[in-house]
Structure formats: C-alpha cells, structure tokens
Amino acid sequence: MAAHPPATPGATALRRFGHFEVLRLLGCSSRSMLWLAGDTRQGQEVMLALPRRAPPSDQLAEWQQAVRRAARLDHPNLAPVVAFGEHEQWPYAVYERQAGLTLSERRASHALQGHGKPDAVLDIAGWMAGALEGLAYAHEAGVCHGDLQLHSLVLADSGALRVLGLEVAWPPALAEADPGLRASDRAGVRAQRDAARRDVLCAGALLHHLLAGRPALDEPDVERVVERLPPLGRELVRLPFAIARPVPEPMRAIANRATE
C-alpha cells in the first residue's frame, strides 16, 4: 500500500497510512490537505491534516514543535488536536470527525441535494467571526495557521465553527513568499505579525467566497488568491453586485475591506 495518502480526490479504495485507513480527500491546497480516515486502533473515523509536501528531514522537528504549540491551545473556536506524529517522515495531525463537516463538505452536500437556498448572510458572518476569534487567540499565543481554506473550517451540528490545521501547512507561506526568510526567523515579532496578517487576509478571501458563492479570482486555493493581491500581486478583489443573495451594504463594505 502507499506510504502516504492517495492523490486522487475521489478515491474509494482504502489505502494505509500507518495505522490509518485513508477513506477520501476532504480538501487540499498547494500547502496542506485534509483526509477522512479510519483509526484502526480506536475503531473510529478521524480527520488527518497533513502538509502537501513532507518537510525535509532536518526540519521535521521544527514542524512537530510548531504543531505541538498549536495543540496546547484551548479555545471554543479551535478544533483540538487529539494526536500528531509522523509516518515514514510524513507528519500529520489528527482531529475528531465528530467535530463536524468542513465548509467545503457542507457546500458540496447542498449542491448534491439540490438545495437552492444559499447560506444566510448572518450565518456566514457568524462563522467568520468565530473563525477570527479562534485565530486571534492563536495569534496572541504566537501560533498562526498558514493555510486557511474552506476545508480548515469545521461546522458542528450546533452551528459552532472551529478552525483546524494550525501550523500544519508546508512550506510555510512566508518562507515561500520571501526566500530570504529562514524558518528559524519566523519566531521573530515581525515574522509573527506578517503571518497573522496573512491569516486575516485569507479569512477575508474566504468571507468573499462564501458571500459571492464562488471563489475570489475564480481560484479555490485561498493562498494563491493572496499571492495575487497587493503587495505580492496587482489584483483587486471586490464583492460583485450580481450574486445569489442580497448583501447589506455594511457587510459588503466589511467584505471588501477584508481583502485589502
């Protein structure tokens, strides 16, 4: 069997990843991926968050240290890490499947079931407010996400939203954007501030996606959207007027400000 999860999103055949049976892909980006898996030791389904590429062996300990810091955080809007480790030098973090559905799963489920009514603007605002509260708590603790995507946001049956995948992504977004920024420098105040700002900008792009009903710049990978916005790029993102739901002007202003 494959030593790492299969690359085919719709894969139905089981693959082994350590003591996990990989069932299907829940979401992926250029830096991270989330898989639904069966834990053969516990006899239950879990979610496996992994970097898209395994860190080099000399940087694996750094990845584990960052995820360990994230795992210590306790906040209602952060999904708890139940375990983390590595299999054949490929690191992973484990989250409970009972935490809920990812927002990408929710959207896919509504489309398959033919639900014509889009998510209410107030629901979307509440979800993103919860995500930002969780991120603010993490940022205060010196922890960033690094790859906020729809599959990073998990919605419980109660309607509560939690963020998962803190510090899982590889390579680090800032290190890739600025090759001169070494991984060890990310502990510095300036690097931490820049990483936190990038998380908030990603949240703005996700807010745009949820309100507009389609991804900003027609790019589903939020990190790639950010790379096309100033100061890295020249694109501007504004909420279109021709969308499926009426958006109050204050919310429209917030959405447009959030992608600047």
C-alpha positions as CSV (number, residue, x, y, z in Angstrom):
1,M,0.0,0.0,0.0
2,A,1.0,3.6,-0.5
3,A,3.2,5.1,2.2
4,H,1.2,8.3,2.0
5,P,-2.4,9.2,1.2
6,P,-3.5,8.7,-2.4
7,A,-3.5,11.8,-4.7
8,T,-6.9,11.1,-6.3
9,P,-9.6,13.2,-4.6
10,G,-12.4,10.7,-5.3
11,A,-10.5,7.6,-4.3
12,T,-12.8,4.9,-2.7
13,A,-10.3,2.1,-2.3
14,L,-8.7,2.0,1.1
15,R,-5.1,3.0,1.5
16,R,-3.0,2.6,4.6
17,F,-1.1,5.4,6.2
18,G,0.5,4.0,9.3
19,H,-2.4,2.7,11.5
20,F,-4.9,4.7,9.5
21,E,-7.1,3.6,6.6
22,V,-7.4,6.6,4.3
23,L,-11.0,6.9,3.0
24,R,-11.3,10.1,1.0
25,L,-9.9,13.6,0.5
26,L,-11.8,16.3,2.3
27,G,-9.8,19.2,0.8
28,C,-6.4,20.2,-0.4
29,S,-4.4,23.3,-1.4
30,S,-0.9,23.9,-2.5
31,R,0.3,23.6,1.1
32,S,-2.0,21.3,3.0
33,M,-4.5,18.5,2.7
34,L,-7.2,17.0,4.9
35,W,-8.3,13.4,4.7
36,L,-11.1,11.4,6.2
37,A,-9.6,8.3,7.7
38,G,-10.3,5.3,9.9
39,D,-8.2,4.9,13.0
40,T,-7.7,1.1,13.2
41,R,-6.5,1.3,16.8
42,Q,-9.5,3.3,18.1
43,G,-12.1,1.9,15.6
44,Q,-13.4,5.4,14.7
45,E,-13.3,7.9,11.9
46,V,-10.9,10.9,12.2
47,M,-9.6,13.7,10.1
48,L,-6.0,13.7,9.1
49,A,-4.3,17.1,8.4
50,L,-1.0,16.8,6.5
51,P,1.3,19.2,4.7
52,R,1.1,18.9,1.0
53,R,4.8,18.1,0.9
54,A,6.7,16.5,3.7
55,P,9.2,18.8,5.4
56,P,12.9,17.9,4.8
57,S,14.2,15.5,7.5
58,D,16.3,18.2,9.1
59,Q,13.1,20.4,9.5
60,L,10.7,17.7,10.7
61,A,11.4,18.5,14.3
62,E,10.5,22.2,13.7
63,W,7.2,21.2,12.2
64,Q,6.4,19.0,15.2
65,Q,7.3,21.7,17.6
66,A,5.0,24.2,15.8
67,V,2.1,21.8,15.8
68,R,2.8,20.9,19.5
69,R,2.4,24.6,20.4
70,A,-0.8,24.7,18.5
71,A,-2.1,21.6,20.2
72,R,-1.8,23.2,23.6
73,L,-4.3,25.9,22.7
74,D,-7.8,25.6,24.2
75,H,-10.5,27.8,22.6
76,P,-14.1,27.2,21.6
77,N,-13.3,28.2,18.0
78,L,-10.2,26.0,17.6
79,A,-10.6,22.3,16.9
80,P,-8.5,20.3,19.4
81,V,-5.6,18.2,18.1
82,V,-6.1,14.7,19.5
83,A,-2.8,13.4,18.3
84,F,0.1,14.2,16.0
85,G,3.0,12.2,14.7
86,E,4.8,11.1,11.5
87,H,4.8,8.1,9.3
88,E,7.9,7.5,7.2
89,Q,8.9,11.1,7.8
90,W,5.5,12.4,6.7
91,P,4.0,14.3,9.6
92,Y,0.3,14.5,10.4
93,A,-2.2,15.9,13.0
94,V,-5.4,14.1,14.0
95,Y,-8.8,15.7,14.6
96,E,-12.0,14.2,15.7
97,R,-14.5,13.6,12.9
98,Q,-17.3,14.4,15.4
99,A,-16.2,18.0,15.3
100,G,-18.4,18.3,12.2
101,L,-18.3,18.8,8.5
102,T,-15.9,21.1,6.7
103,L,-17.4,24.1,5.0
104,S,-16.3,22.6,1.7
105,E,-18.3,19.4,2.5
106,R,-21.3,21.4,3.5
107,R,-21.3,23.3,0.2
108,A,-20.8,20.1,-1.7
109,S,-23.7,18.4,0.2
110,H,-26.0,21.3,-0.5
111,A,-25.2,21.2,-4.2
112,L,-25.7,17.4,-4.4
113,Q,-29.1,17.6,-2.6
114,G,-30.3,20.4,-4.8
115,H,-30.6,23.0,-2.1
116,G,-31.4,26.3,-3.8
117,K,-31.3,28.5,-0.8
118,P,-27.8,29.8,-0.1
119,D,-26.4,30.2,3.4
120,A,-27.8,33.2,5.1
121,V,-25.5,36.3,5.3
122,L,-25.9,36.3,9.1
123,D,-24.8,32.7,9.3
124,I,-21.8,33.4,7.2
125,A,-20.9,36.5,9.3
126,G,-21.2,34.4,12.5
127,W,-19.0,31.6,11.1
128,M,-16.2,34.0,10.1
129,A,-16.5,35.9,13.4
130,G,-16.0,32.7,15.2
131,A,-13.0,31.7,13.0
132,L,-11.4,35.1,13.6
133,E,-11.9,34.8,17.3
134,G,-10.1,31.5,17.3
135,L,-7.3,32.9,15.1
136,A,-6.9,36.0,17.3
137,Y,-6.4,33.7,20.3
138,A,-3.9,31.6,18.4
139,H,-2.0,34.8,17.2
140,E,-1.8,36.0,20.8
141,A,-0.1,32.7,21.7
142,G,2.4,33.1,18.9
143,V,0.7,30.5,16.7
144,C,-0.5,31.0,13.1
145,H,-2.5,28.9,10.7
146,G,-0.5,29.4,7.5
147,D,-3.1,28.0,5.0
148,L,-6.6,28.9,5.9
149,Q,-9.0,27.2,3.5
150,L,-12.7,26.1,3.4
151,H,-11.5,22.7,4.5
152,S,-9.9,24.3,7.5
153,L,-13.3,25.4,8.9
154,V,-15.4,22.8,10.5
155,L,-19.1,23.4,11.3
156,A,-20.7,21.4,14.1
157,D,-24.4,20.4,14.2
158,S,-24.9,23.1,16.8
159,G,-23.8,25.7,14.2
160,A,-20.5,26.4,16.1
161,L,-17.5,26.8,13.8
162,R,-13.9,25.7,14.6
163,V,-10.6,26.2,12.8
164,L,-8.3,23.2,12.3
165,G,-4.9,22.7,10.8
166,L,-2.9,25.3,12.7
167,E,0.8,25.2,11.7
168,V,0.2,22.1,9.6
169,A,1.0,23.6,6.1
170,W,4.3,23.2,4.5
171,P,6.2,25.0,3.2
172,P,5.4,28.0,5.5
173,A,3.6,30.7,3.5
174,L,6.0,33.5,4.4
175,A,9.2,31.4,3.8
176,E,7.9,30.7,0.3
177,A,6.9,34.3,-0.4
178,D,10.3,35.6,0.8
179,P,13.1,33.0,0.2
180,G,15.4,35.1,2.4
181,L,13.1,34.4,5.4
182,R,14.5,31.4,7.2
183,A,12.2,29.1,9.2
184,S,14.0,30.0,12.4
185,D,13.3,33.7,11.8
186,R,9.5,33.0,12.0
187,A,9.7,33.2,15.8
188,G,10.6,36.9,15.5
189,V,8.0,39.6,16.2
190,R,7.9,40.9,12.6
191,A,7.5,37.4,11.0
192,Q,4.8,36.5,13.5
193,R,2.9,39.7,12.7
194,D,3.2,39.2,9.0
195,A,2.0,35.6,9.3
196,A,-1.0,36.7,11.4
197,R,-1.9,39.4,8.8
198,R,-1.8,36.8,6.1
199,D,-4.2,34.6,8.1
200,V,-6.6,37.5,8.4
201,L,-6.3,38.3,4.7
202,C,-7.1,34.6,3.9
203,A,-10.2,34.9,6.2
204,G,-11.3,37.9,4.1
205,A,-10.9,35.9,0.9
206,L,-13.0,33.1,2.5
207,L,-15.7,35.6,3.5
208,H,-15.8,36.8,-0.1
209,H,-16.1,33.2,-1.3
210,L,-19.0,32.4,1.0
211,L,-20.9,35.6,0.3
212,A,-20.3,35.6,-3.5
213,G,-20.9,31.8,-3.9
214,R,-17.7,31.4,-5.8
215,P,-14.0,31.8,-5.0
216,A,-12.3,35.2,-5.4
217,L,-10.5,35.5,-8.8
218,D,-12.0,32.1,-9.6
219,E,-9.2,30.5,-7.6
220,P,-10.3,28.0,-5.0
221,D,-6.9,27.9,-3.3
222,V,-7.0,30.9,-0.9
223,E,-3.2,31.1,-0.6
224,R,-2.9,31.5,-4.3
225,V,-5.5,34.3,-4.2
226,V,-3.4,36.1,-1.5
227,E,-0.3,35.8,-3.7
228,R,-2.2,37.7,-6.4
229,L,-3.2,40.6,-4.1
230,P,-1.0,43.6,-3.1
231,P,1.7,43.8,-2.1
232,L,2.7,40.5,-3.8
233,G,0.4,41.0,-6.9
234,R,-1.8,43.6,-8.6
235,E,-5.2,42.0,-8.4
236,L,-8.1,43.7,-6.6
237,V,-11.0,41.7,-5.1
238,R,-14.4,43.3,-4.6
239,L,-17.7,41.7,-3.9
240,P,-19.8,41.7,-7.1
241,F,-23.3,43.0,-7.1
242,A,-24.7,40.3,-9.2
243,I,-24.7,37.4,-6.7
244,A,-27.4,35.0,-5.5
245,R,-28.0,36.7,-2.1
246,P,-28.6,40.3,-1.1
247,V,-25.7,41.5,1.0
248,P,-26.3,44.6,3.3
249,E,-24.1,47.5,2.5
250,P,-22.2,47.3,5.9
251,M,-21.4,43.7,5.2
252,R,-20.3,44.4,1.7
253,A,-18.0,47.1,3.0
254,I,-16.6,44.7,5.5
255,A,-16.0,42.0,2.9
256,N,-14.3,44.5,0.5
257,R,-12.1,45.9,3.3
258,A,-11.2,42.4,4.4
259,T,-9.5,41.7,1.1
260,E,-7.3,44.8,1.1
